[in-house]
């Protein structure tokens, strides 16, 4: 469960980092259609599903008695379109129409198409690296707390 919590915190930090950026300045607000096209082109729904499957995998390990059918039901309920509807206004807030057009041109280029192709591998490997880093960091912190004489129990327990 500690891993699931860690992954949830990382996802929260990523979302909060995106929303904390300054609004885009420049030439006009991007159209919703262009942003949706960019999200579709970049496979945002596929990446979101991959992240959710990874998070769900961590939760599954903490609940080994839950039948696979229950986990499949949870995945079936996931609607990428709901996330897209939440993300479109964020893109429109932080990226101008020119930014979106430039990104569309990039992702339609050969190198952009390659990035789209390998992005699931990058996300997967990055998440694994993030988990390893998080576990190592948490281990160091716990060891140092113990070395300093701190206990994980509340005072008086």
C-alpha positions as CSV (number, residue, x, y, z in Angstrom):
1,X,0.0,0.0,0.0
2,X,3.0,2.3,0.6
3,X,3.9,2.1,-3.1
4,X,0.3,2.9,-4.1
5,X,0.4,5.9,-1.9
6,X,3.8,7.0,-3.2
7,X,2.6,6.7,-6.8
8,X,-0.6,8.6,-6.0
9,X,1.5,11.4,-4.4
10,X,3.8,11.5,-7.5
11,X,0.8,11.8,-9.8
12,X,-0.6,14.5,-7.6
13,X,2.6,16.4,-7.7
14,X,2.7,16.1,-11.5
15,X,-0.8,17.4,-11.8
16,X,-0.2,20.3,-9.3
17,X,3.0,21.2,-11.1
18,X,1.2,21.5,-14.4
19,X,-1.6,23.6,-12.8
20,X,0.8,25.9,-11.0
21,X,2.6,27.1,-14.1
22,X,2.0,30.6,-15.5
23,X,-0.8,31.0,-18.0
24,X,0.4,31.0,-21.6
25,X,1.0,34.4,-23.2
26,X,1.0,35.1,-26.9
27,X,-1.2,34.6,-29.9
28,X,-4.7,33.6,-28.9
29,X,-6.4,30.8,-27.1
30,X,-6.1,27.4,-28.7
31,X,-9.3,25.9,-29.9
32,X,-10.7,22.9,-28.0
33,X,-10.7,20.9,-31.3
34,X,-6.9,21.5,-31.7
35,X,-6.2,20.6,-28.2
36,X,-8.2,17.4,-28.4
37,X,-6.4,16.6,-31.7
38,X,-3.1,17.1,-30.0
39,X,-4.1,14.8,-27.0
40,X,-5.4,12.2,-29.4
41,X,-2.3,12.4,-31.6
42,X,0.0,12.1,-28.5
43,X,-2.0,9.1,-27.1
44,X,-2.9,10.9,-23.9
45,X,-5.7,8.4,-23.2
46,X,-3.3,5.5,-23.7
47,X,-0.8,7.0,-21.4
48,X,-3.5,7.7,-18.8
49,X,-4.7,4.1,-19.0
50,X,-1.1,2.8,-18.6
51,X,-0.6,4.9,-15.5
52,X,-3.9,3.8,-14.0
53,X,-3.0,0.1,-14.8
54,X,0.3,0.6,-13.0
55,X,-1.3,2.2,-10.0
56,X,-4.0,-0.5,-9.9
57,X,-1.2,-3.1,-10.1
58,X,0.3,-1.7,-6.9
59,X,-3.1,-1.6,-5.2
60,X,-3.7,-5.2,-6.3
61,X,-0.6,-6.4,-4.5
62,X,-1.9,-4.9,-1.3
63,X,-5.3,-6.7,-1.7
64,X,-4.3,-10.2,-2.9
65,X,-7.7,-11.7,-1.9
66,X,-9.6,-9.5,-4.4
67,X,-10.7,-11.6,-7.4
68,X,-9.3,-10.6,-10.8
69,X,-12.8,-9.9,-12.1
70,X,-13.1,-7.0,-9.6
71,X,-9.9,-5.4,-10.9
72,X,-11.1,-5.9,-14.5
73,X,-14.4,-4.2,-13.5
74,X,-12.5,-1.2,-12.1
75,X,-10.4,-0.9,-15.4
76,X,-13.6,-1.2,-17.5
77,X,-15.1,1.8,-15.6
78,X,-12.1,4.0,-16.5
79,X,-13.1,6.5,-19.1
80,X,-10.2,8.3,-20.8
81,X,-12.6,10.8,-22.3
82,X,-13.4,12.1,-18.8
83,X,-9.7,12.8,-18.2
84,X,-9.5,14.5,-21.7
85,X,-12.4,16.8,-20.8
86,X,-10.5,17.8,-17.6
87,X,-7.2,18.3,-19.4
88,X,-8.3,20.3,-22.4
89,X,-8.9,23.5,-20.4
90,X,-5.5,23.1,-18.7
91,X,-3.8,23.0,-22.1
92,X,-5.9,26.0,-23.3
93,X,-4.9,27.9,-20.2
94,X,-1.1,27.3,-20.5
95,X,-0.6,27.0,-24.2
96,X,-1.4,29.5,-27.0
97,X,-3.0,28.7,-30.3
98,X,0.5,29.0,-31.8
99,X,2.0,26.7,-29.2
100,X,-0.7,24.0,-30.0
101,X,-0.1,24.4,-33.8
102,X,3.6,24.0,-33.2
103,X,3.1,20.9,-31.1
104,X,0.8,19.4,-33.7
105,X,3.4,20.1,-36.4
106,X,6.1,18.4,-34.2
107,X,4.0,15.4,-33.4
108,X,3.2,14.9,-37.1
109,X,6.9,15.0,-38.0
110,X,9.0,11.8,-38.1
111,X,10.7,12.5,-34.8
112,X,7.4,13.4,-33.2
113,X,5.8,10.2,-34.4
114,X,8.8,8.3,-33.0
115,X,8.4,10.0,-29.6
116,X,4.7,9.0,-29.7
117,X,5.7,5.4,-30.5
118,X,8.3,5.1,-27.7
119,X,6.4,7.2,-25.1
120,X,4.7,4.2,-23.4
121,X,8.1,2.6,-23.0
122,X,9.5,5.9,-21.6
123,X,6.6,6.2,-19.2
124,X,6.8,2.6,-18.1
125,X,10.6,2.7,-17.5
126,X,10.3,6.1,-15.8
127,X,7.7,4.9,-13.4
128,X,9.8,1.9,-12.5
129,X,12.8,4.3,-12.0
130,X,10.5,6.6,-9.9
131,X,9.4,3.7,-7.8
132,X,13.0,2.5,-7.2
133,X,14.1,6.1,-6.4
134,X,11.1,6.6,-4.0
135,X,11.8,3.3,-2.2
136,X,15.5,4.1,-1.9
137,X,14.8,7.7,-0.7
138,X,12.2,6.5,1.8
139,X,14.6,3.8,3.0
140,X,17.3,6.4,3.6
141,X,14.9,8.7,5.4
142,X,13.6,5.9,7.6
143,X,17.2,4.7,8.5
144,X,18.2,8.2,9.4
145,X,15.2,8.7,11.5
146,X,16.0,5.5,13.4
147,X,19.6,6.5,13.7
148,X,18.5,9.8,15.3
149,X,16.3,7.8,17.8
150,X,12.9,8.6,16.3
151,X,10.2,5.9,16.4
152,X,7.3,5.4,14.0
153,X,5.0,5.1,17.0
154,X,3.1,8.1,18.4
155,X,4.3,9.3,21.8
156,X,2.8,7.3,24.6
157,X,2.3,4.1,22.5
